[in-house]
């Protein structure tokens, strides 16, 4: 066997080797392109997911700010309500103390005989108009003034002997 390769055979073998190398390079290139497209898609998917997460974080932050504002409004209203209750309680405490002082104060001295005579319900007071109202059950000086279309101040001025807390049925009240 002749192992010698002539110049023409050698160039033919080289052409085949070059062709095989070119085919292998082409196949490797196609595989690389396919993987590159796949990597690009994966990168685009990751980018879309990141944008979605970023949007959700932004929405959560805005929602948190809104809730924070609502909480501040609630706390402010609660504080105002508590302050109002505190003021009302202090007012009630003051009123209770004032009434306790009245209850523990010594009773007023008995009326003098002149005042007793004026306070009797049967006696008619002097009225410039000549009109007199006889007290009925449920009457108050305010109701009487309104009923006769006169001011409460004028009615009280004309009847200084009348104690509104001690009015009795049948008592006569002078009308202006």
C-alpha positions in Angstrom: 0.0 0.0 0.0 1.1 3.3 -0.9 0.9 5.7 1.9 1.8 8.7 0.0 -0.8 11.2 -0.6 -0.6 13.2 -3.7 -1.1 17.0 -3.7 -4.6 16.6 -5.2 -5.8 14.2 -2.6 -4.5 16.3 0.1 -6.4 19.4 -1.0 -9.6 17.3 -1.3 -9.2 16.0 2.2 -8.6 19.5 3.4 -11.7 20.7 1.7 -13.7 18.0 3.4 -12.2 18.8 6.8 -13.0 22.5 6.2 -16.5 21.6 5.1 -17.0 19.5 8.3 -15.6 22.3 10.4 -17.9 24.8 8.7 -20.9 22.6 9.3 -19.9 22.2 13.0 -19.4 25.9 13.3 -22.8 26.5 11.7 -24.5 24.1 14.1 -22.8 25.6 17.1 -23.8 29.1 15.9 -27.4 28.1 15.6 -27.4 26.6 19.1 -25.8 29.8 20.4 -28.4 31.9 18.7 -31.2 29.8 20.1 -29.8 30.0 23.6 -29.3 33.8 23.1 -33.0 34.2 22.1 -34.0 32.1 25.1 -31.8 34.2 27.4 -33.2 37.5 26.0 -36.7 36.2 26.6 -35.8 35.2 30.2 -34.3 38.7 30.8 -37.5 40.3 29.4 -39.7 38.1 31.7 -37.5 39.0 34.7 -37.7 42.7 33.8 -41.6 42.5 33.5 -41.8 40.7 36.9 -39.5 43.3 38.5 -41.7 46.1 37.1 -44.8 44.4 38.5 -43.2 44.1 41.9 -42.1 47.7 41.7 -45.7 48.8 40.9 -47.1 46.8 43.8 -44.6 48.3 46.2 -45.6 51.8 45.0 -49.3 51.0 45.4 -48.6 49.6 48.9 -46.7 52.7 49.9 -49.5 55.0 48.7 -52.1 52.9 50.5 -50.0 53.1 53.6 -49.8 56.9 53.4 -53.6 57.0 53.0 -54.1 54.8 56.0 -51.7 56.9 58.0 -53.6 60.0 57.2 -56.9 58.3 58.2 -55.4 57.2 61.4 -54.2 60.7 62.2 -57.7 62.1 61.5 -59.2 59.4 63.8 -56.7 60.1 66.6 -57.4 63.9 66.3 -61.2 63.4 66.5 -60.8 61.0 69.4 -58.6 63.6 71.2 -61.2 66.4 70.5 -64.0 64.1 71.8 -62.0 63.3 75.0 -61.3 67.0 75.5 -64.9 67.8 75.2 -65.9 65.1 77.6 -63.2 66.3 80.0 -64.6 69.9 79.9 -68.2 68.6 80.4 -67.1 66.5 83.4 -65.3 69.4 84.9 -68.4 71.6 84.4 -70.6 68.9 86.0 -68.2 68.6 88.9 -68.4 72.3 89.5 -72.2 72.2 89.3 -72.3 69.3 91.8 -70.0 71.1 94.2 -72.1 74.3 93.9 -75.3 72.3 94.6 -73.6 70.4 97.5 -72.7 73.8 99.0 -76.3 74.9 98.7 -77.5 71.7 100.4 -75.1 72.0 103.2 -75.7 75.7 103.7 -77.9 76.6 106.7 -81.5 77.1 105.8 -82.7 80.7 105.2 -84.2 82.4 108.2 -88.0 82.2 108.4 -89.8 85.0 106.6 -90.8 88.0 108.5 -94.5 88.5 109.1 -94.7 91.1 106.3 -93.2 88.6 103.8 -95.5 85.9 104.9 -98.5 88.0 104.3 -97.3 88.9 100.8 -96.6 85.3 99.9 -100.0 84.0 100.6 -101.6 82.8 97.4 -105.0 84.1 98.1 -103.9 87.8 98.2 -104.0 89.6 94.8 -100.8 91.6 94.0 -101.0 95.1 92.7 -100.9 95.2 88.9 -100.6 98.4 86.9 -102.7 96.8 84.1 -105.2 95.4 86.6 -104.6 91.9 85.2 -103.7 89.0 87.4 -102.8 85.4 86.6 -103.7 82.6 89.0 -101.0 79.9 89.1 -102.1 76.5 87.8 -100.4 73.1 88.0 -97.2 73.1 85.8 -97.0 76.9 85.5 -93.7 78.6 85.7 -92.9 82.3 85.4 -91.5 81.7 81.9 -94.7 79.9 80.8 -96.9 82.6 82.3 -94.8 85.4 80.6 -95.0 83.6 77.2 -98.8 82.9 77.7 -99.5 86.6 78.3 -96.9 87.9 75.8 -94.8 89.8 78.3 -91.1 89.6 79.0 -89.9 87.4 81.9 -87.8 90.2 83.3 -90.9 92.6 83.4 -92.9 89.8 85.1 -90.3 89.2 87.7 -89.7 92.9 88.3 -93.5 93.4 89.0 -93.6 90.3 91.3 -90.4 90.5 93.5 -92.1 88.6 96.3 -92.5 85.5 94.1 -89.9 82.8 94.5 -90.1 80.8 91.2 -89.1 77.6 93.1 -91.9 78.0 95.6 -94.9 78.9 93.5 -98.1 77.3 94.6 -101.3 76.5 92.8 -103.7 79.3 93.3 -101.1 82.0 93.9 -101.8 85.3 92.1 -99.2 86.8 89.8 -99.5 90.5 88.7 -99.2 91.0 85.0 -97.7 94.1 83.4 
